[in-house]
């Protein structure tokens, strides 16, 4: 095994930097160090831990621009979106720490019984490349405030972001409380097989199933968000312009490389033609290019493998009768131009799997129950969206998804980030989600 991991710019495949790949011994050492550090870390009050964490996150202000550039250089995200990601992580730390403290505060029942939320021990966090800072932070922050220590295994595509993030926080955090190990799936498997107490993972359903099977012997606690193939249903009484704008924005956000990106759109046949025309008009306004060019909306696809996957889905759709209203099925790396297809069928790969690219895929329906049935046909169920008025609540209540947005995106507000069916196991975010990183203890007087 090569012991050096090279990070490459998706624009030109030039080296951005490199990190050391963790050996099995390195994984064991990191976990053992985290075990030892957790003894003292867990004995601190949640207020003391939060104070240290907030101070640590304040240090990120000094490396803000470097983190922004690394996100852009490692995975191609345009500068504006990379800035939003970094600033969101920095600015939300204080609020989230307070929210997590509230979630894990002891509860006293009228009977005198007390419920405590104790640390679990060591949490192995395995995070993805598409939001390399935000997704890692969403998992490690509640773990740390709750009194656990964390070993982070970031995506091998974006190791430098995670390395700078952890290195900066560790200017304040005690030794062993937060560490990072690098490598591909084999390093992730070694972490899951180690003497940790919990796995917090964001990634594919296939990887999630492997983690679940590997965790069975030790009964690791699990919180896993496993991606989706999100449907959008547009009813006859929807605001067509608003729905079309959302459809394009959601499908194209982060070059379509987003777990809650809209993947399948089912439109009432009475408004189908008008909706499609508006979608194409809006999609034409998006510009593609390098992350550092002004007014770029869609950057490069993260690597050739993912680019080829999108092309494979587009060619499959064309072979099975899809009509290309904008774009084609033939793009050279690293870009996928804004693409709109009509005539999506349930037999097409993009109706069954995540396409993870800037593609708007549409079909019409004649009755609402038909649309719901098609929306629920896949084994995934992360997010879903319905636009309309009179029957919108009925549709939302019958879609098999963990998060459903009515006339807006899923996952908004103060609810947990949760997937249904094969899109998740456990959940995170909100008071309920933060408690997933703790061991509940009930003491009866």
Buried (B, 14 or more C-beta within 10 A) or exposed (E): EEEEBEBBBBBEEEEBBBBBBBBBEBBBBBBBBBBBBBEEBBEBEBEEBBBBBBBBBEBBEEBBEBBBBBBBBBBBBBBBBBBBBBBBBBEBBBEBBBBBBEBBEEEEEEEEEBBBBBBBBBBBBBBBBBBBBBBBBBBBBBBBBBBBBBBBBBBBBBBBBBBBBBEBBBEBBBEBBBBBBBBBBEBBBBBBBBEBBBBBBBBBBEBBBBBBEBBEEEEBBBBBBBBBBBBBBBBBBBBBEEBBBBBBBBBBBBBBBBBBBBBBBBBBEEBBEEBBEBBBEBBEEBBBBBBEEEEBBBBBBBBEEBBEBBBBBBBBBBEBEBEBBBBEBEBEBBBBBBBBBBBBEEEBBBBBBBBBBBBBBBBBBEEBEEBBBBBBBBEBBBBBBBBBEEBBEBBBEBBBBBBBBBBEBBBEEEBBBBBBBBBBBBBBBBBEBBBBBBBEEEEEE
